[in-house]
Amino acid sequence: MDESMTQEDMQAGKEALLSGWGEIEDLVVTHGKEAVFWDIEGKEYLDCTAQAWSLNTGFNHPRIINVVRKQLEKATHIRSTFYSLPQLQLAKKLSEIAPGDGAKKLNRVSFCLHGSVATEGAMKLALKSKGGGQFLALFNGYHGRTLGSMSVSWPHPHNDFPSYMGNTIRVPGAYCYRCSFNLTYPRCRLQCADFIEEAIEKMPDGKPCALVMEPIQGNGGQITFPQEFHTRVRQICDKFGLLLIYDEVQTAFARVPALFACQLYQVVPDIIIYGKGLGGGFPIAGTLSREGLARFSSGDHGFTFGHFPLSLVAARENLKIIEEEHLLERCHKVGNYILGELSDLQEKYELIGDVRGCGLMIGIELVKDRKTKEPAREETQHFVKEALKRGVLFGASSYAGLGNVVKIKPPVVITDQQVDRALEVFEEVLRKLS
Ligand SMILES: Cc1ncc(COP(=O)(O)O)c(C=O)c1O
């Protein structure tokens, strides 16, 4: 126990917090290293969530700590309207590695600190480029918790802010395990994509300006779409002159085996939203967009702390780490191994309805009955608690109503032994619940 705070003091602190999550994981976390963290009692946990799917290169990578320490000596805050070397270096690097070629290259970069604010930046960019219009967004999508980003997210089950929700048109994605049309891929010929097309065609009040989607839905339940769905969506946007916005806040920078998930699907969106994994544990987010779109002018999208030198140097170093430590290859290898093991478990345990994912963005949908696919919601919450008792933190979806997806999304620096330990606990808990 850390002596600087008593149990009573900590309780008072918890009660003082306006928002406290901690329903499943009532942990006071003190420190971490690579894929492991410790709580205040000194108990060690293997983190299969990378905290918020954000520590792709693990806790406190020494190279990141080193560059941040150096930057600390220089300046921790620089006004957004000034330039700085960390900002220019990172902008240059991101514009170089951005997807796309020629006029379609996404080489215009914006920075802020949160994915939600970056979503709003992308929305503003679309509105400015297209002269207004509505947004199209997918069922089960998640794009943040500011009012603007909530307006394109799937309504949270306890959404208390409907009066501020924008007029978004919601359309189904190719969630093939629970098809909105009760069809099976590929025989369905992507009726969901046909539906999107028809929804745009029949809009009574003009064309939307953009379609916003995650290439792989995270909070909505780890939903991957077939390649063909991505291709169709790009074609539909081109046909109707809509911008395609890929929210890669979760998927970019080594969560999947490509710097950007859109590269896995050979689709170049018009705007990418990034965040989480870039900063190696420091807050940074923003957009990448192509040159032909609008630019922000003063007053459009500036924030006091939007130009945060510590995050900028951390992000630059993090990109070097991903490259030099070959973390995309590692993500591919470890992800395939885990998916293979989970498929074997699926044959043994009825509780597993579906296993899906890509790289280290894996979801296991638990069902009470494989035929009816009734979501095993309580079992999922129980699953995470039981695993936590055994020192392994898995994620669980609580968004989008179903709440029955266990998530395995560890830092890419997780070792082979740690992966096996996580899978051992996974099966132990499955056995107990089955
Ligand atoms: C796909 C996606 N977009 C946007 C966000 C919002 O990012 P932030 O929590 O940094 O505001 C998240 C966060 O979970 C996300 O998963």
The ligand as an SDF file (V2000), in Angstrom:
LIG
                    3D

 16 16  0  0  0  0  0  0  0  0999 V2000
  -12.9210    4.9180  -33.0690 C   0  0  0  0  0  0  0  0  0  0  0  0
  -12.8390    5.9890  -32.0080 C   0  0  0  0  0  0  0  0  0  0  0  0
  -13.0020    7.2660  -32.3580 N   0  0  0  0  0  0  0  0  0  0  0  0
  -12.9150    8.2600  -31.4700 C   0  0  0  0  0  0  0  0  0  0  0  0
  -12.6510    7.9920  -30.1410 C   0  0  0  0  0  0  0  0  0  0  0  0
  -12.5780    9.1050  -29.1430 C   0  0  0  0  0  0  0  0  0  0  0  0
  -11.2670    9.3210  -28.7330 O   0  0  0  0  0  0  0  0  0  0  0  0
  -10.9610   10.0710  -27.3680 P   0  0  0  0  0  0  0  0  0  0  0  0
  -11.4590    9.1910  -26.2660 O   0  0  0  0  0  0  0  0  0  0  0  0
   -9.4740   10.2420  -27.3860 O   0  0  0  0  0  0  0  0  0  0  0  0
  -11.6800   11.3600  -27.4160 O   0  0  0  0  0  0  0  0  0  0  0  0
  -12.4650    6.6750  -29.7230 C   0  0  0  0  0  0  0  0  0  0  0  0
  -12.2170    6.3530  -28.3150 C   0  0  0  0  0  0  0  0  0  0  0  0
  -12.4030    5.2660  -27.8460 O   0  0  0  0  0  0  0  0  0  0  0  0
  -12.5610    5.6390  -30.6920 C   0  0  0  0  0  0  0  0  0  0  0  0
  -12.4250    4.3570  -30.3530 O   0  0  0  0  0  0  0  0  0  0  0  0
  1  2  1  0
  2  3  1  0
  2 15  2  0
  3  4  2  0
  4  5  1  0
  5  6  1  0
  5 12  2  0
  6  7  1  0
  7  8  1  0
  8  9  2  0
  8 10  1  0
  8 11  1  0
 12 13  1  0
 12 15  1  0
 13 14  2  0
 15 16  1  0
M  END
$$$$
